[in-house]
Amino acid sequence: MSSIDLSGKVAVVTGSGRGLGLAYAHALAAHGASVVVNDVDEAVAEAAVKSIAEAGGRAVAEVVPVGTTEAAERLVNRAVEEFGRLDVLVTNAGILRDKVLWKMTDEDFDAVVTTHLKGTFTCARAAAVRMREQGEGGSLILVGSPAGQRGNFGQTNYAAAKAGIAAMARTWSMELGRANITVNAIVPVAATAMTETIPAFAPYIEAMRSGEPLPDFLRKGEGFGTPEDCAALVPFLASEAARGVTGQAIGIGGDKVALWSHPQEIRAAYADGGWTPGTLADAWPTSVGAELQSVGIPAPKFPEA
């Protein structure tokens, strides 16, 4: 079994006071990295730092809402001031403002896009500047979502931001390749404050918190588990073992890890001299229109009672 050693490396994990972000921070620290914990709530951030220290890790807190250039530079500077360098950035911070299109306000849209998409951009830019100055490579680990891969009802803002994050991972992997900086998007699925609001999942999450294991149809069939199940991917992508992995979207949850495909053409048709609306209508059903793609996150397949 390969040993993942991050000793001497320094990581910033945004939105790491609780949930998936806290699990990522703990996993990085457990494998030797020093961690800058970030949250908007000082008490939550300090509690996270304390829990990492009690487990034998090294961490400090930087309390700031991500999105602005100033916030991004504060996070990078804190890593350098406390630990001397920066090697890993995990852009996990996020919020939700779910509404259907015709009810979503400008404020709902802007808040989510600012935190998820702009926050990922500003933090990644600041981290890339520092890593390129160091000249020793690094890892940008951007947190995506199944909603960004397939869309999700009521999540215009969130799905758009997460789709943009996956696109940025592909773009930055090309731009930062010569600097030996890997860039990947991860697509976690776990029992969190978000998923526990889904009625079908609620009884299983409640049972899990009472000490019962999640059934195999969830852990394997749905790739659904705990935040800690998702955390293993982060130290791996931050390590030398994943130095050749870049520009990818990788899903993880429960007992499952999966590689998502990149968007690509799947069918094509041709017309000499180009297309007209009429020739498109004639050819569509038996050419490119014969394989229309599904949308949305597939509903969980629960066993029949």
N, C-alpha and C positions, 0 to 999 in steps of 0.2 A: 504494500500500500504506500503510495506516495505521501511524503510528509510536506505539509504546507507551512513554511516558516516565513513570517513577515517581520521578524526581528529587525529593528532599525528603521522600519518604514513608518510613515506618518499619514494618517487618513483624516479627512473631514467627511462627516456624514450629516447631511442636512435633514431636519425633521426627525431627529433621533432620540427624542425624549421618551417615546413610547412606541408600542406596536412594532411594525416591520423595521423602522429605522433603528430602534433600540436593539432589536435582534441583530441587525447588521453590525452595529457598533460593538456589541458583545462578541460577535464572532471574529471580527478583526482583532480586537484586543486579546482574545483567547489564543490567537495565533501569533501574537507578539507585536502587533502594531500599536503605536500610540494614537489616540483618537481625540479629535475635537468634536464634541457633542453639540448639536445645535437644536434649539427649540425657541418658541416665542414665549414660553412660560418658564421663568427663572427657577421656580421650585421644582418643576418637572425635569428640567435640564440638570440641576444639581443632584436630584435623586438618581438620575441615570448615571452621572459621573460616579456617585458613591457606590452604586451597584457594580460598576465595572471595577472600581478600585477594590471592593470587597472580594471580587473574584480573582484578584491578582493582576489586573490590567492597569494601564495608565491612560488617564483621560482628563480633559478640561472642558468647561462649558463656554459657549459663546451664544448669548441670547440676542437673537435678531431675526426679524422676518425676512426670508429670502425673497428676491425679486430685483432689487436695485443693485447697481454696480457697487455702491458703498457697502452694502451688506456682504456681497461676494468678497470684496477686498478685505473686509474685517475678518472673515472666516479664514482666508488664506494667510493673512498676516498673523492671526492668532496661532495657527499651526507652526509658522516659521519662528515666531517669538518664543513659544513654549518648547518646541521640539526640534527646531533648527532646519526644517525642510517640509516638503509636501510631496507625497508619492501617490496617494489614492484620493479620489473624490467620489462620493456616492451621493447622487442628487435625489433624495427621497422625499423632501418636503412637499406637502400638498394639502389642498383643502377641497371641499365639495360645495357646490351650489347647484344642486340638481333641479331642473325644471324642463318641461317640454319647450320646444322652440318658441311657440307663440306667447309663452309666459315668461321666458328668460329675459331679464333686464340687462342693460349695458353693464351695470355694476356686477351682476352675477357672472357675466362672461369675462369681464376684465379681471376680476379678483382671481378666478381660477387660472386664467391664462398667464397672469402676472406671476403667480406663485409657481405653477408647474413649468410652463414653457419659458418665460423670461427668466425665472429663477434658475432653471437648468442652464440656459444660455450664459447668464452673467457669471454664475459660479464656475462653469466649465471654462469660460474665457479667462477668468482670473487664475484658475488652476493651471491652464495650459501655458499661460505666460510664465508662471513660476517654474513649472516642470521643464520648459524649454530652456530657461535660464540655468537651471541646475545641470542640464545636459545628460541626465541619467535615465530618461524615460519616465514612465508612470502609467497610471490606469484611471480612466474615467468610466464610471459605472453609472449609467443613467437608468432611472427606474421608470419603466413603461407600465402598460396595463393591457389586459385583453380588450378593454373598451377601445383603446387606441389601435388595436390590430383589426377589430371587426365592427366597431361602433356599439353603442348601447343606448337603449331608450331613455330619454330624459337627461342625457349627458353630452349635449352639444359641446359645451366648453371643455369638459374633462377629456372626452374622446379626441377632440381636435388637438388639445395640448399633448396628449400622450402619443398620438400619431406623429405630431411634429417632433417629439423627442426621439422616436425611432428613426425618423428621417435625419435628424441631426447626428445621431450615432453613426449612420452610414457615411454621412458627409465628413464628419470630423475624423473618422478612421482613415480616410484618404488624406486629409490635410495634415494630420499629426503622425502619419506612419513613419516619415523620415526621422522624426524626433523620438521614435521608439515608444510612443504613447499609444496604448491600446484604448479603444472606445467601443463599448458594448451597451446595449439596452437589455435590461432584465425585465421579465414579465411575471411577477409573483402572483400567486393565488393562495390566500390564507384566511384563517378566521381572524378578522379584525373588526374594528368598530363599524366599518362599512359593510362587510358581508354579513354581519350578525343581524342587520336590519332586513335581510331577505328571509321571509317567513319559512321557506322550506329548509333553510340551513339552521334556523334558530334552535330547534330542539337538540340537534347534534352538537352544536357549539356549547349549549348549556350542559349537556351530558359530559362533554370533554372537560369543561371547567370543574365538573364534579369528580373528575378522576377517571372517567371512562374513555377508552381509546376510540378514535374515529374509525368507522368501519372501512373495510377495504374498498368498497364501491366508491367511497369518497376519496380516500388516500391514493388509490391507484386509478380508478376509473375517471374521477374528476380532477385528479391532481390537486386535491384540496387538503390542507393540513394546518399546522400552526405557523406563526411567524418564524419560529426557530427552524422549521423545515426548509424555509426559503433562504435562510441566512448562509448556508454552506456555499452557495454560488458566489457570494461576494469575496470571501478570502481566496477562493480558487481563482477568480478573474483578476484579483490583485497580485497574484503570485507569479513566479517565473514559469510555473507549469502551464500557464495560459498565455505566455508571451506571444504565441502565434495566433491567438484568437482575437479578432477585431472586426468591427463592423457588423456584428451579429445581434439578433434579437433572440434571447434565450429564456424560455419559460421554466418555472420551477414551482412546485407545490406538493405537499404530501410526500408520496413516494416517487413522484414523477419529475423528470427533467426532459425538456423538449426544445428542439430548435425550430423557430418559426421561419417560414419562407419569406423571401423578399417579394414585393409586388412585381409581377412580370406578365407579359402577354401570354395568354393561353390558347387563343385561337385567332386566326387572321383570314381575311378574304381579300381578293383583288379584282379591280375592274379596269380594263384598258381605258385610258383617258380620264380616269377618276370617277367618282361617285356622284349620283344625283339623289335627291330624296326618294324618288320612285324606285331606282335600282336598289337602294338600301332597303326599302320596304320589301321588295321582292326577295332579296337574298338573305335578309336577316334571319328568318326562322330556321333555315337549314345551314347557316354558316356561323358567324360569331354569336348569334343569338341563341344557338342550340345549347349553350353551356353557361347560362347566367349564374353568377356567384351569389351565394347566400350572404346575409348580413346578420349582425347581432351575435351576442355570446350565447352559444347553445344552452338550453335549459338543462339543469342537472338531471341525470337519469336515476331517479330514486327507485329502489326495489318496490314491487307491488306488495301492498299490505296483505 
